């Protein structure tokens, strides 16, 4: 597998006419599917989407404090309130905004895959792979998670509009952070000890991180520790480029300060009745959570193990986005296993949301890597050098992927057919 470096997801990616047509069809299908699911959910009394739509209807742009009555992450609610200015009801506005955001998730996943793969993968295979990533759910095991999501979670929770909003920002922030460091490595042989971060890039990254917190802080609660670990390690490796790493700290500083304020709000300092964070590492509680992680991440964990088995660990680590994703996922899983909440937010599962958000990024990057391994296997078979062991490995990964995809389809069917609120 060749070296892959973090792409510029915000840069221009010229696509053929066939590719543009294909992705527009896929985006249209995702918009319709999400619209139908969200419309069904918003009708149910007590559903997450319905509750947040009601909160959005309370917002008033002449009094911005009204958007903070129920939480410190108002982006989705403000978007819904903005659409309501056209005269649409709160429910229909919520459905429309949620469908657009889920469609944006698919678009960003496709852009990321196109940036990594280029023309090496056919248009429709790339679109199908991206579509699969935003459809998969935890492995459906009736005795554990008969409702698919409940009992395990999902990298693609359809019922949570704020989480979908956070995923959009995650798919902007993580690649942009990785791209900033990839550019640093590219310029390092040319600039010696004087490589710095362009202030325009720093400003864009800083703004994206702040907006991601206003969408939902669950992404940053896993990404920030991961980024700190990654850049500290890189700073130790490149001690003479301290100015660059100080610039990265300054870029992240506004988001760090905002996150502190948000968690003071959420966990009992600014609003004492909200609840607090607790250390919750009893084995009786940890095992169901660990089982949930395995159900959510079975395929990407398998793909990661396959890459390590083939001796590709160093190549994975050399790609900043893959390295950040692995660290982010590890942080998310660790937080989910050992941290909990009490008080009013005891049932909110915010550390579970962090794990599930990181899981989607883990899914995307491991899908990219797994597909590269398949391409290499195809080349070997074309040259008459079939690797039988790898063929069996591919079959195992394909079986897990199909199980995840089928579970994702069943999750959609369940949501459309059930009257239980989520």
ZAVO-163854 format. One record per residue (C-alpha): residue in three letters; residue number from 0; x, y, z. Coordinates in nm, 3 decimals. Layout:
BEGIN
<Ala NUM <X Y Z>>
...
END
This chain:
BEGIN
<Unk 0 <0.000 0.000 0.000>>
<Unk 1 <0.144 0.333 -0.102>>
<Unk 2 <0.192 0.626 0.133>>
<Unk 3 <-0.114 0.845 0.165>>
<Unk 4 <-0.093 1.195 0.307>>
<Unk 5 <-0.370 1.416 0.441>>
<Unk 6 <-0.555 1.588 0.156>>
<Unk 7 <-0.695 1.940 0.145>>
<Unk 8 <-1.065 1.866 0.174>>
<Unk 9 <-1.149 2.234 0.122>>
<Unk 10 <-0.941 2.256 -0.194>>
<Unk 11 <-1.073 2.215 -0.544>>
<Unk 12 <-1.117 1.856 -0.659>>
<Unk 13 <-1.198 1.847 -1.030>>
<Unk 14 <-1.443 1.567 -1.111>>
<Unk 15 <-1.548 1.423 -1.442>>
<Unk 16 <-1.901 1.480 -1.568>>
<Unk 17 <-1.987 1.118 -1.486>>
<Unk 18 <-1.854 1.160 -1.132>>
<Unk 19 <-2.053 1.480 -1.079>>
<Unk 20 <-2.372 1.316 -1.202>>
<Unk 21 <-2.314 1.014 -0.980>>
<Unk 22 <-2.255 1.210 -0.663>>
<Unk 23 <-2.558 1.432 -0.726>>
<Unk 24 <-2.775 1.122 -0.758>>
<Unk 25 <-2.631 0.983 -0.434>>
<Unk 26 <-2.680 1.315 -0.254>>
<Unk 27 <-3.038 1.334 -0.375>>
<Unk 28 <-3.106 0.980 -0.253>>
<Unk 29 <-2.953 1.058 0.088>>
<Unk 30 <-3.158 1.378 0.120>>
<Unk 31 <-3.484 1.195 0.042>>
<Unk 32 <-3.403 0.907 0.276>>
<Unk 33 <-3.311 1.136 0.565>>
<Unk 34 <-3.613 1.355 0.501>>
<Unk 35 <-3.846 1.053 0.520>>
<Unk 36 <-3.682 0.919 0.837>>
<Unk 37 <-3.673 1.258 1.007>>
<Unk 38 <-4.036 1.330 0.914>>
<Unk 39 <-4.138 1.001 1.075>>
<Unk 40 <-3.935 1.075 1.388>>
<Unk 41 <-4.054 1.431 1.440>>
<Unk 42 <-4.415 1.312 1.452>>
<Unk 43 <-4.350 1.099 1.760>>
<Unk 44 <-4.413 1.253 2.097>>
<Unk 45 <-4.097 1.252 2.304>>
<Unk 46 <-3.859 1.192 2.014>>
<Unk 47 <-3.519 1.361 2.026>>
<Unk 48 <-3.587 1.538 1.698>>
<Unk 49 <-3.928 1.659 1.813>>
<Unk 50 <-3.791 1.791 2.144>>
<Unk 51 <-3.510 1.983 1.975>>
<Unk 52 <-3.753 2.122 1.716>>
<Unk 53 <-3.968 2.259 1.999>>
<Unk 54 <-3.659 2.416 2.156>>
<Unk 55 <-3.564 2.572 1.822>>
<Unk 56 <-3.913 2.725 1.796>>
<Unk 57 <-3.848 2.910 2.124>>
<Unk 58 <-3.545 3.087 1.973>>
<Unk 59 <-3.558 3.454 1.884>>
<Unk 60 <-3.287 3.620 1.676>>
<Unk 61 <-3.362 3.951 1.849>>
<Unk 62 <-3.271 3.786 2.178>>
<Unk 63 <-2.992 3.536 2.115>>
<Unk 64 <-2.994 3.420 2.477>>
<Unk 65 <-3.314 3.231 2.397>>
<Unk 66 <-3.108 2.981 2.195>>
<Unk 67 <-2.912 2.889 2.509>>
<Unk 68 <-3.205 2.803 2.738>>
<Unk 69 <-3.164 2.429 2.690>>
<Unk 70 <-2.796 2.394 2.608>>
<Unk 71 <-2.473 2.558 2.496>>
<Unk 72 <-2.472 2.413 2.142>>
<Unk 73 <-2.725 2.623 1.945>>
<Unk 74 <-2.616 2.584 1.580>>
<Unk 75 <-2.882 2.334 1.473>>
<Unk 76 <-3.153 2.522 1.662>>
<Unk 77 <-3.052 2.851 1.500>>
<Unk 78 <-3.059 2.693 1.154>>
<Unk 79 <-3.408 2.558 1.218>>
<Unk 80 <-3.525 2.895 1.352>>
<Unk 81 <-3.383 3.062 1.042>>
<Unk 82 <-3.576 2.828 0.810>>
<Unk 83 <-3.890 2.894 1.016>>
<Unk 84 <-3.867 3.259 0.910>>
<Unk 85 <-3.995 3.141 0.569>>
<Unk 86 <-4.323 3.036 0.731>>
<Unk 87 <-4.256 2.663 0.759>>
<Unk 88 <-4.355 2.487 1.081>>
<Unk 89 <-4.096 2.394 1.341>>
<Unk 90 <-4.130 2.024 1.260>>
<Unk 91 <-4.091 2.064 0.885>>
<Unk 92 <-3.803 2.308 0.929>>
<Unk 93 <-3.630 2.059 1.159>>
<Unk 94 <-3.674 1.781 0.905>>
<Unk 95 <-3.540 1.995 0.620>>
<Unk 96 <-3.231 2.113 0.812>>
<Unk 97 <-3.152 1.762 0.936>>
<Unk 98 <-3.182 1.616 0.585>>
<Unk 99 <-2.950 1.883 0.445>>
<Unk 100 <-2.692 1.821 0.718>>
<Unk 101 <-2.696 1.444 0.670>>
<Unk 102 <-2.653 1.502 0.296>>
<Unk 103 <-2.355 1.726 0.377>>
<Unk 104 <-2.202 1.437 0.575>>
<Unk 105 <-2.220 1.217 0.265>>
<Unk 106 <-2.072 1.492 0.046>>
<Unk 107 <-1.777 1.543 0.281>>
<Unk 108 <-1.711 1.170 0.310>>
<Unk 109 <-1.709 1.144 -0.070>>
<Unk 110 <-1.472 1.441 -0.101>>
<Unk 111 <-1.237 1.283 0.149>>
<Unk 112 <-1.235 0.953 -0.037>>
<Unk 113 <-1.194 1.125 -0.373>>
<Unk 114 <-0.897 1.321 -0.237>>
<Unk 115 <-0.729 1.002 -0.117>>
<Unk 116 <-0.816 0.771 -0.405>>
<Unk 117 <-0.823 1.003 -0.705>>
<Unk 118 <-0.890 0.808 -1.024>>
<Unk 119 <-0.772 0.474 -0.883>>
<Unk 120 <-1.128 0.380 -0.784>>
<Unk 121 <-1.421 0.391 -1.025>>
<Unk 122 <-1.680 0.664 -0.974>>
<Unk 123 <-1.965 0.436 -0.870>>
<Unk 124 <-1.749 0.225 -0.639>>
<Unk 125 <-1.636 0.540 -0.461>>
<Unk 126 <-1.993 0.669 -0.430>>
<Unk 127 <-2.118 0.332 -0.305>>
<Unk 128 <-1.836 0.316 -0.049>>
<Unk 129 <-1.911 0.668 0.078>>
<Unk 130 <-2.284 0.591 0.091>>
<Unk 131 <-2.213 0.273 0.287>>
<Unk 132 <-2.005 0.465 0.542>>
<Unk 133 <-2.295 0.696 0.626>>
<Unk 134 <-2.547 0.408 0.638>>
<Unk 135 <-2.372 0.146 0.851>>
<Unk 136 <-2.478 0.080 1.206>>
<Unk 137 <-2.362 -0.138 1.493>>
<Unk 138 <-2.380 -0.509 1.423>>
<Unk 139 <-2.738 -0.620 1.485>>
<Unk 140 <-2.749 -0.899 1.745>>
<Unk 141 <-3.113 -0.952 1.854>>
<Unk 142 <-3.023 -1.068 2.205>>
<Unk 143 <-2.813 -0.754 2.266>>
<Unk 144 <-2.956 -0.471 2.057>>
<Unk 145 <-3.298 -0.571 1.918>>
<Unk 146 <-3.362 -0.204 1.837>>
<Unk 147 <-3.017 -0.181 1.669>>
<Unk 148 <-2.920 0.154 1.824>>
<Unk 149 <-3.040 0.093 2.180>>
<Unk 150 <-2.792 -0.132 2.355>>
<Unk 151 <-2.499 -0.058 2.126>>
<Unk 152 <-2.509 0.286 1.963>>
<Unk 153 <-2.420 0.369 1.604>>
<Unk 154 <-2.168 0.572 1.405>>
<Unk 155 <-2.475 0.706 1.218>>
<Unk 156 <-2.750 0.794 1.468>>
<Unk 157 <-3.039 0.919 1.254>>
<Unk 158 <-3.249 1.044 1.544>>
<Unk 159 <-3.006 1.302 1.688>>
<Unk 160 <-2.996 1.626 1.486>>
<Unk 161 <-2.724 1.783 1.702>>
<Unk 162 <-2.498 1.480 1.658>>
<Unk 163 <-2.546 1.493 1.280>>
<Unk 164 <-2.448 1.861 1.292>>
<Unk 165 <-2.137 1.773 1.493>>
<Unk 166 <-2.041 1.508 1.235>>
<Unk 167 <-2.045 1.770 0.959>>
<Unk 168 <-1.802 1.985 1.157>>
<Unk 169 <-1.589 1.684 1.248>>
<Unk 170 <-1.546 1.606 0.877>>
<Unk 171 <-1.423 1.961 0.826>>
<Unk 172 <-1.207 2.010 1.137>>
<Unk 173 <-1.015 1.683 1.146>>
<Unk 174 <-0.901 1.690 0.779>>
<Unk 175 <-0.814 2.060 0.801>>
<Unk 176 <-0.601 2.002 1.111>>
<Unk 177 <-0.425 1.711 0.943>>
<Unk 178 <-0.372 1.916 0.627>>
<Unk 179 <-0.204 2.193 0.827>>
<Unk 180 <0.050 1.943 0.956>>
<Unk 181 <0.091 1.769 0.620>>
<Unk 182 <0.183 2.107 0.471>>
<Unk 183 <0.430 2.162 0.756>>
<Unk 184 <0.600 1.829 0.674>>
<Unk 185 <0.602 1.911 0.302>>
<Unk 186 <0.770 2.247 0.359>>
<Unk 187 <1.008 2.127 0.632>>
<Unk 188 <1.296 2.026 0.397>>
<Unk 189 <1.268 2.369 0.229>>
<Unk 190 <1.224 2.591 0.532>>
<Unk 191 <1.449 2.427 0.787>>
<Unk 192 <1.372 2.574 1.129>>
<Unk 193 <1.155 2.858 0.992>>
<Unk 194 <0.842 2.672 0.881>>
<Unk 195 <0.533 2.852 1.011>>
<Unk 196 <0.159 2.810 0.978>>
<Unk 197 <0.003 3.063 0.736>>
<Unk 198 <-0.223 3.286 0.943>>
<Unk 199 <-0.509 3.241 0.696>>
<Unk 200 <-0.501 2.865 0.757>>
<Unk 201 <-0.479 2.925 1.132>>
<Unk 202 <-0.783 3.156 1.122>>
<Unk 203 <-0.993 2.908 0.920>>
<Unk 204 <-0.900 2.621 1.151>>
<Unk 205 <-0.968 2.829 1.463>>
<Unk 206 <-1.312 2.932 1.333>>
<Unk 207 <-1.405 2.574 1.241>>
<Unk 208 <-1.311 2.446 1.586>>
<Unk 209 <-1.523 2.712 1.757>>
<Unk 210 <-1.822 2.642 1.531>>
<Unk 211 <-1.787 2.268 1.598>>
<Unk 212 <-1.834 2.336 1.969>>
<Unk 213 <-2.142 2.544 1.897>>
<Unk 214 <-2.277 2.243 1.705>>
<Unk 215 <-2.205 1.995 1.987>>
<Unk 216 <-1.892 1.958 2.201>>
<Unk 217 <-1.879 1.578 2.177>>
<Unk 218 <-1.641 1.593 1.879>>
<Unk 219 <-1.394 1.820 2.052>>
<Unk 220 <-1.400 1.618 2.375>>
<Unk 221 <-1.230 1.336 2.184>>
<Unk 222 <-1.042 1.536 1.922>>
<Unk 223 <-0.876 1.791 2.151>>
<Unk 224 <-0.693 1.535 2.373>>
<Unk 225 <-0.597 1.338 2.060>>
<Unk 226 <-0.460 1.648 1.884>>
<Unk 227 <-0.270 1.752 2.198>>
<Unk 228 <-0.101 1.411 2.216>>
<Unk 229 <-0.022 1.407 1.844>>
<Unk 230 <0.121 1.758 1.824>>
<Unk 231 <0.315 1.719 2.149>>
<Unk 232 <0.483 1.413 1.998>>
<Unk 233 <0.557 1.605 1.678>>
<Unk 234 <0.690 1.901 1.876>>
<Unk 235 <0.934 1.667 2.053>>
<Unk 236 <1.042 1.539 1.710>>
<Unk 237 <1.082 1.892 1.569>>
<Unk 238 <1.193 2.106 1.865>>
<Unk 239 <1.342 2.378 1.645>>
<Unk 240 <1.004 2.460 1.492>>
<Unk 241 <0.840 2.577 1.812>>
<Unk 242 <0.686 2.878 1.641>>
<Unk 243 <0.468 2.653 1.423>>
<Unk 244 <0.343 2.453 1.722>>
<Unk 245 <0.275 2.771 1.919>>
<Unk 246 <0.067 2.892 1.625>>
<Unk 247 <-0.134 2.569 1.636>>
<Unk 248 <-0.194 2.623 2.009>>
<Unk 249 <-0.311 2.980 1.943>>
<Unk 250 <-0.543 2.856 1.669>>
<Unk 251 <-0.702 2.609 1.910>>
<Unk 252 <-0.706 2.844 2.212>>
<Unk 253 <-1.048 3.009 2.146>>
<Unk 254 <-1.207 2.666 2.113>>
<Unk 255 <-1.035 2.546 2.431>>
<Unk 256 <-1.172 2.843 2.628>>
<Unk 257 <-1.522 2.798 2.486>>
<Unk 258 <-1.513 2.427 2.567>>
<Unk 259 <-1.421 2.502 2.928>>
<Unk 260 <-1.723 2.735 2.954>>
<Unk 261 <-1.950 2.474 2.796>>
<Unk 262 <-1.844 2.204 3.038>>
<Unk 263 <-1.879 2.441 3.332>>
<Unk 264 <-2.238 2.483 3.210>>
<Unk 265 <-2.309 2.116 3.143>>
<Unk 266 <-2.147 1.966 3.449>>
<Unk 267 <-2.270 2.156 3.751>>
<Unk 268 <-2.062 2.472 3.793>>
<Unk 269 <-2.257 2.744 3.612>>
<Unk 270 <-2.585 2.550 3.644>>
<Unk 271 <-2.555 2.323 3.952>>
<Unk 272 <-2.873 2.126 3.874>>
<Unk 273 <-2.730 1.994 3.549>>
<Unk 274 <-2.517 1.714 3.700>>
<Unk 275 <-2.149 1.628 3.705>>
<Unk 276 <-1.886 1.397 3.554>>
<Unk 277 <-1.814 1.081 3.753>>
<Unk 278 <-1.547 0.813 3.729>>
<Unk 279 <-1.748 0.502 3.642>>
<Unk 280 <-1.506 0.217 3.577>>
<Unk 281 <-1.676 -0.077 3.754>>
<Unk 282 <-1.642 -0.392 3.540>>
<Unk 283 <-2.015 -0.456 3.557>>
<Unk 284 <-2.067 -0.125 3.374>>
<Unk 285 <-1.757 -0.141 3.155>>
<Unk 286 <-1.830 -0.475 2.989>>
<Unk 287 <-2.160 -0.369 2.822>>
<Unk 288 <-1.982 -0.055 2.698>>
<Unk 289 <-1.686 -0.250 2.564>>
<Unk 290 <-1.929 -0.487 2.392>>
<Unk 291 <-2.104 -0.186 2.238>>
<Unk 292 <-1.771 -0.055 2.104>>
<Unk 293 <-1.698 -0.393 1.945>>
<Unk 294 <-2.042 -0.398 1.781>>
<Unk 295 <-2.001 -0.043 1.649>>
<Unk 296 <-1.641 -0.083 1.528>>
<Unk 297 <-1.610 -0.448 1.429>>
<Unk 298 <-1.521 -0.380 1.065>>
<Unk 299 <-1.277 -0.089 1.115>>
<Unk 300 <-1.103 -0.279 1.394>>
<Unk 301 <-1.071 -0.577 1.159>>
<Unk 302 <-0.932 -0.352 0.884>>
<Unk 303 <-0.684 -0.196 1.127>>
<Unk 304 <-0.569 -0.540 1.243>>
<Unk 305 <-0.524 -0.644 0.881>>
<Unk 306 <-0.309 -0.338 0.809>>
<Unk 307 <-0.095 -0.406 1.117>>
<Unk 308 <-0.063 -0.774 1.022>>
<Unk 309 <0.066 -0.673 0.679>>
<Unk 310 <0.330 -0.450 0.839>>
<Unk 311 <0.166 -0.120 0.745>>
<Unk 312 <0.151 0.040 1.090>>
<Unk 313 <0.424 0.295 1.013>>
<Unk 314 <0.253 0.397 0.690>>
<Unk 315 <-0.073 0.448 0.878>>
<Unk 316 <0.102 0.663 1.136>>
<Unk 317 <0.278 0.872 0.870>>
<Unk 318 <-0.058 1.002 0.749>>
<Unk 319 <-0.158 1.283 0.991>>
<Unk 320 <-0.532 1.230 0.943>>
<Unk 321 <-0.511 0.856 1.005>>
<Unk 322 <-0.292 0.912 1.311>>
<Unk 323 <-0.531 1.175 1.450>>
<Unk 324 <-0.826 0.946 1.382>>
<Unk 325 <-0.669 0.652 1.563>>
<Unk 326 <-0.586 0.868 1.864>>
<Unk 327 <-0.929 1.030 1.861>>
<Unk 328 <-1.099 0.693 1.852>>
<Unk 329 <-0.881 0.560 2.136>>
<Unk 330 <-0.963 0.866 2.349>>
<Unk 331 <-1.333 0.832 2.270>>
<Unk 332 <-1.341 0.465 2.365>>
<Unk 333 <-1.146 0.529 2.688>>
<Unk 334 <-1.379 0.813 2.790>>
<Unk 335 <-1.682 0.598 2.714>>
<Unk 336 <-1.549 0.310 2.923>>
<Unk 337 <-1.447 0.496 3.239>>
<Unk 338 <-1.649 0.821 3.254>>
<Unk 339 <-2.016 0.879 3.324>>
<Unk 340 <-2.261 1.144 3.440>>
<Unk 341 <-2.499 1.187 3.728>>
<Unk 342 <-2.779 1.423 3.816>>
<Unk 343 <-3.005 1.563 3.546>>
<Unk 344 <-2.774 1.447 3.266>>
<Unk 345 <-2.728 1.091 3.394>>
<Unk 346 <-2.916 0.949 3.093>>
<Unk 347 <-2.773 1.182 2.827>>
<Unk 348 <-2.474 0.960 2.745>>
<Unk 349 <-2.251 1.242 2.625>>
<Unk 350 <-1.938 1.029 2.645>>
<Unk 351 <-2.115 0.772 2.431>>
<Unk 352 <-2.180 1.044 2.173>>
<Unk 353 <-1.808 1.122 2.172>>
<Unk 354 <-1.723 0.758 2.106>>
<Unk 355 <-1.981 0.728 1.827>>
<Unk 356 <-1.861 1.043 1.653>>
<Unk 357 <-1.501 0.924 1.661>>
<Unk 358 <-1.621 0.584 1.539>>
<Unk 359 <-1.754 0.735 1.215>>
<Unk 360 <-1.416 0.896 1.143>>
<Unk 361 <-1.249 0.563 1.224>>
<Unk 362 <-1.490 0.391 0.985>>
<Unk 363 <-1.411 0.631 0.701>>
<Unk 364 <-1.033 0.608 0.732>>
<Unk 365 <-1.030 0.229 0.768>>
<Unk 366 <-1.266 0.194 0.472>>
<Unk 367 <-1.018 0.398 0.267>>
<Unk 368 <-0.729 0.177 0.378>>
<Unk 369 <-0.920 -0.148 0.331>>
<Unk 370 <-1.015 -0.048 -0.023>>
<Unk 371 <-0.650 0.025 -0.099>>
<Unk 372 <-0.560 -0.326 0.016>>
<Unk 373 <-0.827 -0.465 -0.214>>
<Unk 374 <-0.682 -0.267 -0.504>>
<Unk 375 <-0.339 -0.416 -0.436>>
<Unk 376 <-0.487 -0.764 -0.420>>
<Unk 377 <-0.655 -0.705 -0.755>>
<Unk 378 <-0.318 -0.603 -0.901>>
<Unk 379 <-0.155 -0.919 -0.766>>
<Unk 380 <-0.427 -1.138 -0.911>>
<Unk 381 <-0.392 -0.958 -1.242>>
<Unk 382 <-0.022 -1.044 -1.248>>
<Unk 383 <-0.086 -1.406 -1.153>>
<Unk 384 <0.044 -1.376 -0.794>>
<Unk 385 <-0.267 -1.444 -0.589>>
<Unk 386 <-0.222 -1.421 -0.212>>
<Unk 387 <-0.460 -1.690 -0.080>>
<Unk 388 <-0.422 -1.573 0.281>>
<Unk 389 <-0.515 -1.222 0.187>>
<Unk 390 <-0.814 -1.350 -0.011>>
<Unk 391 <-0.947 -1.513 0.307>>
<Unk 392 <-0.875 -1.193 0.501>>
<Unk 393 <-1.070 -0.993 0.246>>
<Unk 394 <-1.363 -1.235 0.274>>
<Unk 395 <-1.371 -1.189 0.651>>
<Unk 396 <-1.370 -0.811 0.619>>
<Unk 397 <-1.636 -0.823 0.347>>
<Unk 398 <-1.859 -1.040 0.568>>
<Unk 399 <-1.832 -0.794 0.858>>
<Unk 400 <-1.897 -0.501 0.626>>
<Unk 401 <-2.209 -0.666 0.484>>
<Unk 402 <-2.333 -0.737 0.837>>
<Unk 403 <-2.283 -0.372 0.935>>
<Unk 404 <-2.456 -0.254 0.616>>
<Unk 405 <-2.750 -0.492 0.663>>
<Unk 406 <-2.778 -0.375 1.025>>
<Unk 407 <-2.784 -0.016 0.901>>
<Unk 408 <-3.069 -0.096 0.661>>
<Unk 409 <-3.258 -0.273 0.939>>
<Unk 410 <-3.202 0.028 1.165>>
<Unk 411 <-3.374 0.248 0.905>>
<Unk 412 <-3.661 0.000 0.868>>
<Unk 413 <-3.697 -0.012 1.246>>
<Unk 414 <-3.707 0.367 1.274>>
<Unk 415 <-3.973 0.393 1.005>>
<Unk 416 <-4.186 0.112 1.148>>
<Unk 417 <-4.157 0.172 1.523>>
<Unk 418 <-4.361 0.422 1.723>>
<Unk 419 <-4.111 0.432 2.008>>
<Unk 420 <-3.938 0.771 2.052>>
<Unk 421 <-3.564 0.790 2.010>>
END
